[in-house]
Amino acid sequence: MQLLSSRRVRAAVASVVVLGLFLTGCTADKTFTYTPPEQVDGSLPDDTVAAMQDAVSNALTASGASGAVVGVWVPWSGTWVTGLGTQEPGAGAEISTDMSFRIGDVTRLMTCDVLYALAGHDVLKLDAPVTDYVSGVAGLQDITLLDLCNGTSGLGSSEPTVKSSWLNTPGREWAPLELASYGLGQARTPAHTAYRDSDAGYLLLGLALERASSLSASELIAKYVTTPLGLSGTSLPAAPAAAPSTGPVMNGHYLSAVEGGYNCAAPVDITKLSSSAGFTDSGVVSTIEDLGRYVQAEAAQKLRTKKKPERFSAPLPAYDGAPSWLQATGGGNLVGSMIGQQGWTPGYATAAYSDPATGFTVAVVLNDSTGSGIFASYLAWELAAIASKAPAASGQTAPEFGLPFTAEQYHQAITDAALVCVEQPAA
């Protein structure tokens, strides 16, 4: 995750029609229409695909993952949506594009979508104090709901404290405030001045949104995000431990640490997990087509009912010493001109980004979370750099679009970060 209750899911709202998608918003007299950017119908050029396949293979080797699902949409050139690898190292079913998975920190974007939607419908105010909705937490009188979304609350992260519990007891159901308390107990940094990656902040935000609306987080995400965009394979599941879907699923894993590295030959299956371990920070499940459609709409802010305030207009450095092109705000990251998010949840590492001006979109999911989100993010950036150079298809014109890094840069970064596999003696 970068991090991590849920009430019973009740499918709320709506009438949906395919692709062109019409539905009611908050009231029956309002309609919402989402039309994705015009996309060339066809595959990306063979040379581009070959380079991306090599990139994914390198990332699988370095990360210890056995499989990946990847989607690349280049509106002026073509698409590449595919599964690579297998469910287990060298064995099991091949990975396919219809498989569900957990999207990790991309959930944060959806949580902030709900915040802005409720503000747009005057259910709450963005600058409302957290304490208006969440009681029993000291020192939050000057922290607003928008601070939680933007990562400017100064709160810490629960992940370092509870990670081992997630891995060892995946069926445990967490109360949001209990899970957030470990991050709240960390030393705080000054609020409102800098971005700080805080899973605790998004957990508190989800709890506040539930209390402000009298709806569960699952219902809110369905009403304001997945139903409007036609994301039939995307949801925040109920808390009891389960696989990401009752249909095809990409199994999730992590590697056991051993002396000198990891036991890469025997990944631990953690496909079944309580969504409460992620809740409104990293608990949502999806498919690759849904994920691509979502981040494409998200980058262009298609769900907003009001244009002001602009959600991504005042980003801050993603961390101390971050390159100038890597910033964060609004529940997401800004990578050059692209907007999206990256991170992990037990079993999966995910990254998804889109350029709002062109619709250029990249999404990737690895079926192993040992390396946290680093391999998924680096791979997404490498794929983006490769695909951004794809020539225009016949009758199309490539836009002015470029990225502040090269594919070679992140191919090497993935190689340099490779996990060390240690062969174990025969039993």
Secondary structure as UniProt FT lines:
FT   TURN            18..20
FT   STRAND          22..24
FT   TURN            28..29
FT   STRAND          31..33
FT   HELIX           46..63
FT   STRAND          67..74
FT   TURN            75..77
FT   STRAND          78..88
FT   TURN            89..90
FT   STRAND          91..94
FT   TURN            97..98
FT   STRAND          100..102
FT   TURN            104..105
FT   HELIX           106..120
FT   TURN            121..122
FT   TURN            126..127
FT   HELIX           130..132
FT   TURN            138..139
FT   TURN            141..142
FT   HELIX           145..150
FT   HELIX           159..168
FT   TURN            170..171
FT   HELIX           176..184
FT   TURN            191..192
FT   HELIX           199..213
FT   HELIX           217..221
FT   HELIX           222..226
FT   HELIX           227..229
FT   TURN            232..233
FT   STRAND          253..258
FT   TURN            259..260
FT   STRAND          261..269
FT   HELIX           275..277
FT   HELIX           279..282
FT   STRAND          285..286
FT   HELIX           288..299
FT   TURN            300..303
FT   TURN            311..312
FT   STRAND          316..317
FT   TURN            320..321
FT   TURN            324..325
FT   STRAND          326..329
FT   TURN            330..331
FT   STRAND          332..335
FT   TURN            336..337
FT   STRAND          338..345
FT   TURN            346..347
FT   STRAND          348..354
FT   TURN            356..358
FT   STRAND          361..366
FT   TURN            370..373
FT   HELIX           374..387
FT   TURN            388..389
FT   TURN            394..395
FT   HELIX           407..416
//
